[in-house]
């Protein structure tokens, strides 16, 4: 068994679509980033890399690499997920917590779970996505950004 955790946070900015959990969520602002800024998929990928003992997202997908500008986070997660087969591991369970004051995300969580399970080639029952707010506290509570935490358990099949 291998356990990993991941974290990501991005500022909400005007003029960008909001991608979370691999889907586009209607909102007047999107997440700033070198990629599409999807904090959910970034946290999941970071957790996988941690469980694999392969560093963090910045090591493999540095913002200084111009060839990665605008890359879809589904692609990032897919590349990281492909490393599981080489290590002969599968996702036993992935748990993600989104921390956001806005927009309301409860109606999108099952779609996000479906994307994560598809990209990681695991059953959707092995993926859980939930959301919480900071009740108005801090920068996230003021609607300035969105964060995500992820924990993963990898096992040999």
Secondary structure, DSSP 8 states (H G I E B T S, - for coil): -EEEEEEEEEEEEETS-EEETTEEE--SEEE-SSS---HHHHHHHHHHHHHHT---HHHHS-TT-GGGTT--HHHHHHHHHHHHHHTT-EEEEEEEEEE-SSS--GGGHHHHHHHHHHHTTS-GGGEEEEEE--TT-HHHHTTSEEEEEEEEEEE--
